[in-house]
Amino acid sequence: MPWRRLGLVALAIAGTLIALVTGAGAASPSTTPAASPTVAPVTVPAQPETMLVIGDSYSSYYGDRHSRYPGWWAMLATDLGLEPQLDAMGGTGFLSRSSSCAHTRFKARLDTVRAVDPRILMIEGGRNDWRRCTRDGRVVEATRTEIERATDGFFAELAGVWDELGHPRAEVYVMTPWGTTKARKGRIIRPIVQAAAERYGFSWVDTESLTLAQAPDGIHPNNDGSRFLRDQVLQNSDLADRFPRV
């Protein structure tokens, strides 16, 4: 009898051990590796390339595409899929430093060209270059020779900067918008700017003079005038072909 009781106790212990081992095995992690969670790649949108504009009040008096009075340059940049950047001051030009003689000529903005290193460079100006400032700060009428010298000097320096940046010179676009006032001076200045730009291999963009309906003060474009200038640039340059978003 004691032997039989001892055998039953042994069987009971063995059963308990089996249950413990089986339970531990069920609770242990599976030997099959768990699948790694799928992480979607982060897509960083491409930054648009820059279109830098150096100009006068035809550019500086106006805002971006969402403003009440968007500039011709803002409309153009939107059409081309470029990011516009503006360095423009009213009354300035290749020679002129404004009627107050307080601003800089275009030449002083070549550092902006170096810093921005734009995809496209627009030079808009010449309208104010019928005048110049004397050393004592007076405004006097400029001669043809003075206009030619200042314009050629600017484009000569710009050519060096643009070459340093490694861009084709044809990617600089030059225009001289004009209204109805000082039409005779326009017939002198616009050919001077065109000749100097083309002499250094830059792209001249011909623009028709704005009408009084497009520039009521005889100079500055209204919204219709700004759209007209944008259209002129697209029609009279290769930009629409080079940037097919248009």
C-alpha positions in Angstrom: 0.0 0.0 0.0 2.7 2.6 0.8 4.3 1.7 -2.6 1.0 2.2 -4.4 0.5 5.6 -2.7 4.1 6.6 -3.5 3.5 5.8 -7.2 0.4 7.9 -7.3 2.2 10.8 -5.8 5.0 10.4 -8.4 2.4 10.4 -11.2 0.8 13.6 -9.8 4.1 15.4 -9.6 5.0 14.4 -13.2 1.6 15.6 -14.4 2.2 19.0 -12.8 5.6 19.3 -14.3 4.2 18.5 -17.8 1.5 21.1 -17.4 4.0 23.8 -16.4 6.3 23.1 -19.3 3.4 23.1 -21.7 2.0 26.3 -20.4 5.4 28.0 -20.5 5.9 26.9 -24.1 2.5 28.4 -25.1 3.4 31.7 -23.6 6.9 32.0 -25.1 7.3 34.2 -28.2 6.9 32.6 -31.6 10.1 31.6 -33.3 8.8 33.2 -36.6 10.1 36.8 -36.8 7.3 39.4 -36.7 6.8 41.5 -39.9 8.4 45.0 -39.7 5.9 47.9 -39.9 5.7 49.6 -43.3 6.9 53.2 -43.1 5.8 55.4 -46.0 8.8 57.5 -47.5 8.6 61.2 -46.8 8.3 63.1 -50.0 10.0 66.5 -49.9 8.5 68.8 -52.6 11.0 70.2 -55.0 11.8 73.9 -54.5 11.1 76.0 -57.5 14.0 77.7 -59.2 14.4 81.5 -58.8 13.7 84.3 -61.2 15.5 87.4 -60.1 14.3 90.8 -61.2 16.4 93.9 -61.2 14.4 97.0 -62.1 12.8 100.3 -61.3 9.2 101.4 -60.5 7.7 99.3 -63.3 8.6 96.4 -61.0 9.0 97.9 -57.5 5.5 99.5 -57.2 3.8 96.1 -57.5 3.2 93.0 -55.4 3.2 89.2 -55.7 0.6 87.2 -57.6 -1.9 87.4 -54.7 -1.7 91.1 -54.1 -4.3 93.7 -55.3 -1.8 94.9 -57.9 0.4 92.0 -59.0 3.4 93.0 -61.0 4.2 91.7 -64.5 7.1 89.8 -63.0 4.8 88.0 -60.5 2.5 86.9 -63.3 5.4 85.8 -65.4 7.0 83.8 -62.6 3.8 82.0 -61.9 3.4 81.1 -65.6 6.9 79.8 -65.8 6.8 77.9 -62.5 9.6 80.0 -61.0 9.9 81.7 -57.6 10.3 85.4 -58.1 12.7 87.6 -56.2 12.7 91.3 -56.6 15.5 93.9 -56.2 14.0 97.1 -57.7 13.9 100.7 -56.7 11.7 103.5 -58.2 13.5 106.1 -60.2 16.7 104.1 -60.7 18.4 102.7 -63.7 21.7 102.1 -65.5 22.6 105.7 -64.9 19.9 107.3 -62.7 19.9 107.2 -58.9 16.3 108.6 -58.7 15.1 112.2 -58.6 16.4 112.5 -55.0 19.8 110.9 -55.8 19.3 108.7 -52.8 19.1 105.3 -54.4 21.6 103.0 -56.1 22.1 102.3 -59.8 21.7 98.8 -61.2 25.4 98.2 -60.9 25.2 98.2 -57.1 22.8 95.2 -57.3 25.2 92.8 -58.9 26.0 91.4 -55.4 22.3 90.3 -55.3 22.9 88.4 -58.5 25.9 86.6 -57.0 24.0 85.8 -53.8 20.8 84.6 -55.3 22.4 82.8 -58.3 19.0 82.7 -60.1 17.9 80.3 -62.9 16.6 83.3 -64.9 17.6 87.0 -64.5 15.3 89.8 -65.7 16.7 93.3 -66.2 13.9 95.8 -66.5 15.0 99.4 -66.8 16.2 102.4 -68.8 13.1 104.6 -68.4 14.8 106.9 -65.9 18.2 107.2 -67.6 17.4 110.5 -69.3 18.7 112.1 -66.0 21.8 111.7 -63.8 23.0 113.0 -60.5 25.9 115.4 -60.2 28.5 115.0 -57.4 26.8 117.7 -55.4 23.4 115.9 -55.6 21.7 117.8 -58.3 19.6 116.2 -61.0 20.6 117.2 -64.6 19.7 115.8 -68.0 22.0 113.1 -69.2 23.8 113.1 -72.6 23.6 110.2 -75.0 27.3 109.5 -74.3 26.7 109.3 -70.6 23.8 106.9 -71.1 25.8 104.7 -73.4 28.8 104.6 -71.1 26.7 103.7 -68.0 24.6 101.0 -69.8 27.6 99.4 -71.4 29.5 99.4 -68.1 26.7 97.6 -66.3 26.4 94.9 -68.9 30.1 94.4 -69.0 30.2 93.8 -65.3 27.1 91.6 -65.4 28.7 89.5 -68.0 31.6 88.7 -65.7 29.3 87.9 -62.8 27.1 85.7 -64.9 30.0 83.8 -66.4 31.4 83.2 -62.9 28.1 81.6 -62.0 28.3 79.3 -65.0 25.1 80.3 -66.7 24.6 81.0 -70.4 24.3 84.7 -71.1 21.1 84.1 -73.1 19.4 83.4 -69.8 19.5 87.1 -68.9 16.5 88.9 -70.4 16.5 92.6 -70.8 13.5 94.9 -71.4 12.8 98.7 -71.3 9.1 99.3 -70.8 7.8 102.7 -71.7 4.6 104.6 -71.4 3.3 107.6 -73.4 5.4 110.3 -71.7 8.9 111.3 -72.8 8.4 109.3 -76.0 11.3 111.1 -77.8 13.7 110.0 -75.0 12.4 106.5 -75.3 13.4 106.5 -79.0 16.9 107.2 -77.9 17.3 105.2 -74.7 15.6 101.9 -75.8 18.0 101.3 -78.7 21.0 102.1 -76.5 19.9 99.4 -73.9 19.1 96.9 -76.7 22.5 97.3 -78.4 24.4 97.1 -75.1 22.5 94.0 -74.0 23.0 92.2 -77.3 26.7 93.2 -77.5 27.3 91.0 -74.4 25.1 88.1 -75.5 22.0 88.8 -73.4 18.5 88.3 -74.6 16.6 91.5 -75.6 12.9 91.4 -75.1 11.0 94.0 -77.3 7.9 95.5 -75.6 5.4 97.8 -77.2 4.8 101.1 -75.4 2.0 101.1 -72.9 -1.1 103.1 -73.8 -2.9 105.5 -71.5 -5.5 102.8 -70.9 -2.7 100.6 -69.7 -0.7 103.3 -67.9 -3.0 106.2 -66.9 -0.2 108.4 -65.6 1.8 107.9 -68.8 4.4 105.7 -67.0 3.3 103.1 -64.6 1.1 100.1 -65.6 -2.3 99.4 -64.1 -3.4 95.7 -63.8 -4.1 95.6 -67.6 -0.7 97.1 -68.2 1.1 94.6 -66.1 -0.7 91.7 -67.8 0.2 93.3 -71.1 3.9 93.4 -70.2 3.8 89.8 -69.0 2.3 88.8 -72.4 4.9 90.8 -74.3 7.7 89.0 -72.5 6.2 85.6 -73.3 5.5 86.5 -76.9 8.8 88.1 -77.7 11.2 85.7 -75.9 11.9 82.0 -75.8 10.7 81.6 -72.2 7.4 80.0 -73.2 9.3 77.3 -75.1 11.9 76.8 -72.4 9.3 76.5 -69.6 6.4 74.6 -71.1 4.1 75.2 -68.1 2.9 78.3 -69.9 
